[in-house]
Amino acid sequence: MLENEKALFNAADKNKDKALDKDEFLVFTVPEEHPIMHPHLVAQTLQEKDKDGDGFINFEEFIDKKGTNNS
């Protein structure tokens, strides 16, 4: 999780000074509203959903079935 937060922090740090000003902090705290953050959010979501680690999301991973047998 810390790795994901660091990636988001670095993406929001537009001027790369390793600190967030108020505008950058807003981007960091509400990444869904800022297109620059979308690739990072998608990558994180794919990483979380891809339970078998094959680089793809199958239907069971997509719906997050978690082993229930509700066929």
Backbone as CSV, one residue per row, in Angstrom:
resi,resn,N_x,N_y,N_z,CA_x,CA_y,CA_z,C_x,C_y,C_z
1,MET,0.831,-1.196,0.000,0.000,0.000,0.000,0.873,1.257,0.000
2,LEU,1.943,1.245,0.768,2.825,2.407,0.804,3.399,2.707,-0.577
3,GLU,3.681,1.657,-1.342,4.200,1.829,-2.690,3.178,2.550,-3.564
4,ASN,1.899,2.186,-3.428,0.835,2.846,-4.198,0.702,4.308,-3.810
5,GLU,0.774,4.583,-2.516,0.674,5.970,-2.054,1.846,6.800,-2.572
6,LYS,3.036,6.194,-2.577,4.214,6.907,-3.073,4.072,7.219,-4.557
7,ALA,3.542,6.279,-5.333,3.332,6.509,-6.762,2.342,7.652,-6.986
8,LEU,1.265,7.674,-6.209,0.291,8.764,-6.329,0.903,10.096,-5.909
9,PHE,1.681,10.076,-4.829,2.355,11.296,-4.358,3.256,11.836,-5.463
10,ASN,4.079,10.966,-6.032,5.012,11.399,-7.075,4.288,11.908,-8.306
11,ALA,3.171,11.300,-8.651,2.394,11.767,-9.803,1.778,13.138,-9.528
12,ALA,1.346,13.365,-8.307,0.743,14.658,-7.957,1.787,15.763,-7.829
13,ASP,3.023,15.388,-7.527,4.117,16.353,-7.362,4.579,16.849,-8.734
14,LYS,3.773,17.724,-9.307,3.965,18.162,-10.689,5.330,18.805,-10.920
15,ASN,5.816,19.588,-9.974,7.105,20.263,-10.155,8.288,19.435,-9.651
16,LYS,8.017,18.223,-9.163,9.028,17.252,-8.738,9.991,17.792,-7.672
17,ASP,9.446,18.599,-6.743,10.289,19.117,-5.662,10.184,18.266,-4.394
18,LYS,9.535,17.110,-4.503,9.348,16.157,-3.402,8.521,16.726,-2.241
19,ALA,7.668,17.688,-2.578,6.737,18.280,-1.619,5.491,18.686,-2.388
20,LEU,4.349,18.642,-1.715,3.094,19.005,-2.372,2.647,20.381,-1.915
21,ASP,2.460,21.278,-2.880,1.845,22.563,-2.542,0.332,22.339,-2.460
22,LYS,-0.424,23.389,-2.210,-1.869,23.189,-2.000,-2.574,22.619,-3.224
23,ASP,-2.179,23.039,-4.419,-2.818,22.513,-5.630,-2.450,21.046,-5.849
24,GLU,-1.184,20.722,-5.649,-0.744,19.336,-5.797,-1.388,18.446,-4.736
25,PHE,-1.530,18.971,-3.533,-2.161,18.198,-2.463,-3.612,17.878,-2.803
26,LEU,-4.295,18.811,-3.415,-5.672,18.573,-3.853,-5.720,17.448,-4.875
27,VAL,-4.787,17.458,-5.815,-4.715,16.387,-6.818,-4.468,15.048,-6.116
28,PHE,-3.587,15.039,-5.128,-3.264,13.815,-4.393,-4.461,13.303,-3.598
29,THR,-5.208,14.191,-2.973,-6.300,13.767,-2.100,-7.572,13.398,-2.860
30,VAL,-7.738,13.928,-4.068,-8.920,13.611,-4.876,-8.458,13.225,-6.288
31,PRO,-7.719,12.129,-6.412,-7.134,11.783,-7.707,-8.161,11.463,-8.790
32,GLU,-9.339,11.019,-8.389,-10.371,10.667,-9.376,-10.797,11.867,-10.209
33,GLU,-10.621,13.057,-9.690,-11.065,14.266,-10.376,-9.991,14.887,-11.260
34,HIS,-8.820,14.256,-11.336,-7.704,14.843,-12.064,-7.144,13.838,-13.077
35,PRO,-7.331,14.111,-14.371,-6.914,13.165,-15.408,-5.451,12.728,-15.327
36,ILE,-4.578,13.556,-14.836,-3.172,13.177,-14.724,-2.975,11.962,-13.804
37,MET,-3.925,11.747,-12.917,-3.833,10.650,-11.959,-4.501,9.371,-12.452
38,HIS,-5.317,9.456,-13.471,-6.092,8.299,-13.923,-5.242,7.079,-14.277
39,PRO,-4.121,7.226,-15.002,-3.313,6.030,-15.293,-2.833,5.316,-14.029
40,HIS,-2.520,6.070,-13.001,-2.062,5.477,-11.745,-3.202,4.758,-11.032
41,LEU,-4.379,5.342,-11.064,-5.539,4.705,-10.440,-5.914,3.418,-11.165
42,VAL,-5.849,3.440,-12.489,-6.162,2.238,-13.264,-5.146,1.143,-12.960
43,ALA,-3.870,1.490,-12.933,-2.829,0.501,-12.640,-3.022,-0.114,-11.261
44,GLN,-3.362,0.712,-10.281,-3.585,0.203,-8.927,-4.799,-0.714,-8.873
45,THR,-5.859,-0.333,-9.541,-7.068,-1.146,-9.546,-6.810,-2.486,-10.224
46,LEU,-6.115,-2.459,-11.356,-5.789,-3.710,-12.040,-4.927,-4.603,-11.156
47,GLN,-3.966,-4.016,-10.473,-3.099,-4.789,-9.577,-3.911,-5.431,-8.448
48,GLU,-4.853,-4.696,-7.893,-5.682,-5.213,-6.802,-6.645,-6.307,-7.273
49,LYS,-7.206,-6.157,-8.455,-8.207,-7.099,-8.956,-7.598,-8.377,-9.527
50,ASP,-6.386,-8.295,-10.072,-5.748,-9.432,-10.730,-5.213,-10.407,-9.688
51,LYS,-6.109,-11.195,-9.119,-5.771,-12.096,-8.013,-4.791,-13.201,-8.403
52,ASP,-4.855,-13.673,-9.659,-3.961,-14.762,-10.058,-2.653,-14.256,-10.665
53,GLY,-2.502,-12.944,-10.792,-1.254,-12.348,-11.236,-0.893,-12.595,-12.694
54,ASP,-1.872,-12.894,-13.535,-1.573,-13.185,-14.933,-1.570,-11.944,-15.827
55,GLY,-1.825,-10.779,-15.246,-1.833,-9.548,-16.026,-3.163,-9.235,-16.679
56,PHE,-4.143,-10.069,-16.423,-5.479,-9.887,-16.981,-6.511,-9.997,-15.860
57,ILE,-7.695,-9.449,-16.093,-8.783,-9.567,-15.138,-9.866,-10.429,-15.773
58,ASN,-10.077,-11.602,-15.195,-11.147,-12.450,-15.701,-12.458,-12.040,-15.021
59,PHE,-13.534,-12.669,-15.422,-14.843,-12.259,-14.916,-14.956,-12.416,-13.402
60,GLU,-14.449,-13.522,-12.869,-14.533,-13.745,-11.421,-13.758,-12.671,-10.660
61,GLU,-12.573,-12.303,-11.175,-11.801,-11.227,-10.538,-12.542,-9.898,-10.668
62,PHE,-13.159,-9.686,-11.815,-13.892,-8.445,-12.050,-15.025,-8.266,-11.050
63,ILE,-15.785,-9.340,-10.826,-16.913,-9.221,-9.898,-16.491,-9.495,-8.465
64,ASP,-15.209,-9.872,-8.283,-14.648,-10.121,-6.945,-15.451,-11.189,-6.214
65,LYS,-15.593,-12.322,-6.870,-16.434,-13.415,-6.374,-15.963,-13.991,-5.042
66,LYS,-14.668,-13.976,-4.775,-14.080,-14.420,-3.504,-14.485,-15.832,-3.104
67,GLY,-14.564,-16.734,-4.057,-14.780,-18.137,-3.729,-16.203,-18.520,-3.408
68,THR,-17.159,-17.607,-3.503,-18.537,-17.999,-3.243,-19.030,-18.872,-4.389
69,ASN,-19.930,-19.746,-4.137,-20.414,-20.670,-5.152,-21.854,-20.323,-5.508
70,ASN,-22.047,-19.157,-6.056,-23.391,-18.690,-6.444,-23.546,-18.739,-7.950
71,SER,-23.389,-19.882,-8.569,-23.448,-20.018,-10.024,-24.825,-19.746,-10.565
